[in-house]
Amino acid sequence: MSAGLYFSHPACLEHDPRVLSPAHPDTPERLLAIERALAERWLPGWERRAAEAATEAELGLVHPAHHVRAIAELCAAGGGAIDADTFVGESSFRAATAAAGAACTMTRALLDGDAAVGFCAVRPSGHHAEPDRAMGFCLFNNVAIAAELAIRERGAERVFILDWDVHHGNGTAEAFRTRADVLFASIHQSPLYPGTGPLEDAGSGEGEGFTINLPVPPGSEEQLWLSLLERVVLPAAVAFGPDLVLVSAGFDAHVEDPLAGCRLRTGSFAELARRVRDMAAAAAIPVGVVLEGGYNHRVLAECVRCALAALGGEGEARPAAPESRLTPRAAAQVGRYWPL
Ligand SMILES: [Zn+2]
């Protein structure tokens, strides 16, 4: 069994919003930097596999056909602006279906028992994409599609999604807002784009309690992020009893990222990854990680390498993070639903 499975697709390099927005931060160089770092020193025991593009049926697990068609047609017509941040060119549809397809390919392999952990180095990102709305650099919600695939195709009963991107994963939250079979937890900076994800939003209807939003202020450091993960998110995840863990892994909470103001360090992402790895290993369930944000190329590549080494088994999680000032409030909110 491999230490981990690594998926990417060359089409993910073909999406370049700079054609319409010259200073756009979501560039193909982000993936090239990751590939370069891994080419210099490959992850011991990890296996690289080819991803397949998502089919219409796979995209349709989350997105209505009219939404998929609208993006396909805009791309086919040469591209254009979807909103002030989200641009597509001729090849963006191909890139987005490759990104979603990688998440599907990975999920099948993990649920087949090929490995305990997987990573998709893909773009465009997905976690801002709502079922019928592309936004925030995201066209299709890669992680949400993977979660639905696990449930509907592979019979998973419960999927836990952790979103550690510095921005709130509004698209994933909306996809599963009223669902009790997907526990969605997001730690994100607030205030910050997209402005959603207050602590009090726990989901709705049958899904009440199955959304965990943990906003943190700008300037938040590793200690706060780790203590929220350790003391609030993971106990809930363990009580939920998932068959699969998916991670929307942005690396833009790093202190050197240009788009946000949190203060994680490169090693912080290894600590996040180790805690998730240890939780999943104890429950004997796989972890699939999908790239979201991260806009300082050098830092992104270093963080990905560090996180993947940790996921693959390197290093021990440091002892429990000290309690932080936000944890009691967060614990009280989440504690209404979960035994912490
Ligand atoms: Zn982000």
Residues whose N, C-alpha, C, O or C-beta is under 5 A from the ligand:
A	BS01	ZN	D165 V166 H167 G250 D252 G293
